[in-house]
């Protein structure tokens, strides 16, 4: 499985971005999908999680709850991260990952920069 993230960019504080992560292969709907982020000098932080299948279960880091929404479209093999009310502290490289025990798949990062 290969994951390709896109949608990053530079936005002013208060703005919005939508990240996409598209997977190759045929097992996407079996993958639990996650978005992480890593700011310079910081550890990688789990931002949002969506369950496999229909994606009926989602969880968010407290720092983004109410502002970010994770969703998935299995027909397109794609997971999304809608980011609203962005803050400068949201600036980071964002990574998508897929998990199907025992394997963990990673995509390349996409840079999100929020200017004040």
N, C-alpha and C positions, 0 to 999 in steps of 0.2 A: 504494500500500500504506500503510495506517495501522496503527500499532502502539499498543496500549493496555496499559500495565503496571499491575499491581495487587499487593496482598499485603504492602505495607510496613506498618510499625508500630513500636511500642516493645516491647522485650523485655529481660529481664535477661540479664546475661552468663551464658553457658552454655546459653542457650535456643536455640530454632530458629524459623525463618520460612521460608515458601515463597513466592517471587515467581512471578507468572505474567505472560506477555506474549502477548496475542492479536492476530493480524493479520487485517486485512480482505483481500479479494481471493482470487485463485486460484493464486498463485505461491508460497505459503508453503513448500511442500516443496522449492522450488528455492533458497530463501534459506539462506545460512549465517547462523546467529544468534549474537549476542554479548550478553553483559551487561557493562556498564561501571559504575563508581561514581565519584562525586566528592564528596569531603569539603570543608568550607569551607576556602578558602585553598589547596587542593591542585588539581593537574591531574587531569583525568579519567583513570581507570585502567582498563585492560582486565582484567576479572575472569575471564571464562570464555567459551569458544567451543565451538560444536557445528557440525559439518558439515551440509551440506544433505542432502536425501534421508532415509535412515534414521538419520542422526546417528551414524554409526559412529565418528567421530573427535571427541574432545573434548580441550580443553586448558585449563589453569587457571594463574592467577597463583600464584607460589610462596606468597604470603601466605594463600591460601585453599585450597590443595591439601590434600586429605584431609578438609576440612570442608564444602566446597561441592560440589554435584553439579548439572550442567546436563543437561537432557533435553528432548525434544520429542515432541509428539503431533501428527502431521500431520493426522490426522482432525479434530482440534479447532483446527487452526491456532494452536497454542499452544506456547511454549517456557517451561520452568520453571527456577527456580534454587532448589534446596533448600539452605538454609544452616543448618548445625548448629554447635554449640559456639561460638556467637557471642561476639565480644569487643568491648569498647568501641571499639577502633580500626576495627571494621567499620562504624561509624556513617557514613552517607553517603546521598546521593541515588543511587539505582540506576536505570540506564537500559538499556533493551533496544534492540538494533539488528539490522537485517537487511541482508545484502549480497548483491547479484546484480550482477555487473559490468555496467555501470560505476556502478550506483546504490547508494547507501547510504541506508537508511531508518532513521529514529529515532522512538522513542516518547517520551512525556513521562516524567519521572522519578517514582519512588516513594521516599518517605523511609523509611529504616531507622535506628532509633535503638536503640543497645544501652547500657543503663545498668549501671553497676558496682555 
